[in-house]
Amino acid sequence: MDRRQQKTRTAIYDALTKLLRKRRFEDITVQEIIDEANIGRSTFYSHFETKDQLLEQMCDEMFTHVFSESLMPEKSHDFSANHEELRALLEHLLWHIKDHEDNISSIMYGESEKLFTRYFSGYLENAFGDLISHIDIDVSSEFKKQFVIGSFINTVKWWIGGGLVQSPGEIIDAYLRCLIRGNQNHGTGK
């Protein structure tokens, strides 16, 4: 992508971000994005077929960064040294959610929630792959995968709904303790 195309794409992302601070995703029209970005309709459609695709690309860029092979230190956090560990990966993800709280909150509680959750689930499936294979409970691997991913997404939604009061590290520690403790107590009657 050349510099001009990247500049236009950034203007579109910035426009949606600004609009999300005021309104929910499903209430925003493509025309409002176009007006805010100060671009033509054909320019928008040369980059994105729909506003859902715009949301998908924004999520993809965020998740791709978090799951990238090489990371650089960021303003609010630095996971460049240990980004391959599951705990660090999940905490890094939560820092990005916290850093984009206004956008994520607008997306997570409307019609766009299903879209966001679908993208989020795909990345989490890769992140949790090793952990899921080590959970020693006699249920299908598909059930374990859905349980771990679903419970993490619900934890994130609960955290966002509560105003992100706890730090990302506290949320991940609590989540992993529940998951691991539940696995250890399976079959012991505790």
N, C-alpha and C positions, 0 to 999 in steps of 0.2 A: 504494500500500500504506500503510495507516495505521500509526501508531506501535506499536500493540499487535502487529499482524501482523509488523512488522519486528523487534520484540523477540523474538517467538517464532522467527522464521526465524534470527536471530542465535544464539539458544539451541541450535537444532538444528545449525547450522554448528559452534558451539563444542563441542557434544557429539561430533560426528563427529571433529573435530580432536583432541579429547582421547583418544578411542578409537583413532585412527590412531597415536598415539604409543606405544600398547601392542601393537596387533595389526594384521594386514593387513586391507585393506578387505573382501576376500571372506569373512573370518572374523567380521566384525561383523554382527550382526542388527539389523533395524529395532527390535526390542524393546529392545536395548541402547542404541540411540540415544535412544529414547523415555525410557527410565529415566534416562539421563545428562542429558538435557535437562529432565527433570522435567515432562513434558507428557503428555497423553493420546494414545492411539492415533489417535483421530479428528482430533486437532489435527495430528499428523504428516501424516496422509493428506489433510488439507485443503491442505497446502502442497506435498507431493510424493507422486507415485503409487508410487514405488519408491525404494530407496536409490541405485540407479543414477541416477535423475533428480536426487536430492540431489547426487551427485557431479558430474553434468553442470552443475547450477546453480552449484556452487562453482567449477568450472573456468571456466564462462562469466563469472562475476563477475571472476575474476582476469584472464582474457584480454581481456575487454571493457575493463577498466581500462587494461591495457598498450596496447591499440590505440585508445584514446580520443583524441578530437580535442584535448582540453585536459587537461593533467596538472598536478598540484601536486607540489612537492618532497616527498619522503618521508624517513623516518628514515635508511635505509641508502643512498639514492641520489636523484639529481635529474635527470630527463630532461625537465623541463618546457620547456626552451629548444630542444631539438633532437630532439624525439620523432618527427619525420617522416623522419629519415634511417634507412636500413635498419640500419646498424651500431648506432645508438643504440636503435632499437626492439628489436633482438635482445638487446642487453646488458641493457636494461630488463627484458625477459622473463626472462633468466637471474637477475637480481637477485631477482625475485619467486619463482623456483624456489628460490634459495638461502635467502630469507627464510622459505619454507615447506618447508624440507628434510625435516623429519620426515613431513609429510603426503605430499609428492611421492614420497619413497622408499617409503612403504607402498603407494602407488597404482601405481608404475611396475614393480613386480616381482611381480605376481600376475595373477589373472584380470582385474582392473580395468585392467590396462595397455592392453588393446585399446580399452576405452572412452575412457580418457584420451588415447591416441594419436589416436583419431578426432577428438576435439574439438581437440586440439593441431594436427593436420594442417589442419583447416579454417581456423584463424586464420593458420597459416604460409603457406598458399596465397595469401592476400591480401598478407601481408607480403613474400613473395618474388616477387610477380607481375612487377614491373619488372625485377628482376635476372634472372629466368628468361628473359624476352623478349630480354635482351641477351647471353645466352650463345650464342656463335657456333660451334655444333657441329651437324653435319648429322644430327640425330636429331629425332624428333617432339617437339613441345612438351609432350605428355603425359609422355613419358619424361623429359625435362629436369625437369619439375615434380616427378615422383615421385623422381627422383634427388636433387635439391636438398633437398626436404622430408625424405625418408627419411634422407639423410646427416646432416641437422641433428638430427633426432630421435635417431638413433643416437649422435651426438656428445653430446647432452644425457644420454642414458642412460649412456654411458661416464663422463661427468663425475660424475653422481650416484653411480654404482657405485664410483667412485674416492674418494668422500668429499668432493667439491666443493673439492678442494685449490686448484686454480687459481682466479683471480678470474674473474668473468663477462667482464671485458674481455679477459683473456688467451685465454679459450676462443673468443670471437667473433673476435678478431684471427687466431688460428690457423685457425679454420674458413674465414673469408673469404679468407685467404692461399691455403689449399689450393684453394678453389673457383676463385679468380681465376687463380692460377698454372696450375692444370690446364687452364683455358680458353685461356690464352696459349700453353701448350706443345702444344696439340692440333695434330697434324700436323707438328710440327717434329722429331720423333724424340728429343726430350729426355725 
